[in-house]
């Protein structure tokens, strides 16, 4: 029998994001995006980065773009995974994850500057270098501008389709409370997760690994996945704590739900470190020059310091803090840890991309920050606007009451 929430039932819980704060947030993000975009333009005109070439600038843009991309596709992976596993506790935060996937079609548009200037980042996109390099010529069947851009379009189309499908089904369930819609979402999650896993792994190979076309790692797709899943989980944690503190989730999210988010953060911090170490260890043990050169560059000068910073900041610090139950149940501490993880997720992407764009580390630049703030603000505005169009929790899910009553054993 279908369950349709009555008006009294829906009104008994403050499930909707208030219109004025939602609109204000969206406008605030838009203004921030415009301000950071203006700072970026002024920086370019005034020469904020003396001697910066197109390759360095394009690398900065790619880092920021990959940051927002990994957050959105990681959130999509969580939506699909939580449906497949039937995780009842997660129902109250699932709508926030759905909102985090809404920027994907817009990110496709943000990818255009990269697609139109491939030679600024990728050596294989420069015909003169391909002609003089046998290895690049051999890989030209896969690594060529036309096929690269076509694949990117396919990736974004696939992700947008999956996100749209899950969002539409969730919206229908809000209206009807039909249990069969839940089963359809599980079925869509099965093929959606397989499609997302394959396309996201290929995107990691294309967009990041091919910056150094002479280097390859079969585990790099999983490494890209691990960072995306951890970064999106940290973003969800911050978003949940923020909405809960603002009163936009009512009593739907309790400390018990934050505790579970903290446990997942702890688990995927370890997973990221495991994959990162496996990739390093296998390449170090085999000791093939064409493979070790990628890490050799990152063992030089300031890049070496950044490598050690990732070991400590991306793994050791959050691992030690999340060991404690009190950290996972304290919103302030959990928000600090999630913010810390997000910072090092960006640093991880910077560490992957920038050594291929500038061999000698010159340190962060004002343009790096302005690009990041601009892209994050655009996506933040989209997420905030999505948050005011529908309830912030799926009010039509028949298991919502069970999710709200969740308690860690």
Secondary structure, DSSP 8 states (H G I E B T S, - for coil): ------HHHHHTS--S--HHHHHHHHHHHHHHHHHHHHHHHHHHHHTSSTT--HHHHHHHHHHHHHHHHHHHHHHHHHHHHHHHHT-GGGHHHHHHHHHHTTTHHHHHHHTHHHHTTGGGT-GGG-HHHHHH-HHHHHTTTTSSHHHHHHHHHHHHHHHHHHHHHHHHHHHHHHHH--HHHHHHHHHHHHHHHHHHHHHHHHHHHHHTGGGGTT---TTHHHHHHHHHHHHHHHHHHHHHHHHHHHTTTTTSS-HHHHHHHHHHHHHHHHHHHHHHHHHHHHHHHH--HHHHHHHHHTTSHHHHHHHHHHIIIIIIHHHHHHTSHHHHH-HHHHHHHHHHHHHHHHHHHHHHHHHHH-SS-----HHHHHHHHHHHHHHHHHHHHHHTTS-SS-TT-TTHHHHHT----
